[in-house]
Amino acid sequence: MTVLVTGARGDVGAAVLAGLLAAGEPVRASSRAPRPGEFPADVEVARADLADPASWPAALGGMRKVFLYAHPEGAAEFAAAARKASASARRATRKRGSTSAARWRPWRTSVSRKNGV
């Protein structure tokens, strides 16, 4: 499963994205207005705007973890939607009989300090 990085075009989000890629993690980059070709080819890209809840489901679908770096407005609602999406992903993983479901931790830090991020 993939890690969603919100605000991936900003300084902090771009650094987190780079750290996750260096660690071999599958990632999905999101921003309010993603542009073609602005992220590496192996990065999924999704539009997600905290001010537009209709944009959240497509960005959150299938996510294992979410890195949320944003202004407080809308962050609580987005976090609640992310928890709901992660619970759905966890149930789907268990239905497929994956042994990784028991080790799955949706709200742990995505990048460790050893990765330099």
ABEGO torsion letter per residue (X at the ends): XBBBBBGAABAAAAAAAAAAAAAGBBBBBBBABBBBGABBAABBBBBBBAABAAAAAAAABGBABBBBBBBABGAAAAAAAAAAAAAAAAAAAAAAGBAAAAABBAABBABBAAAGX
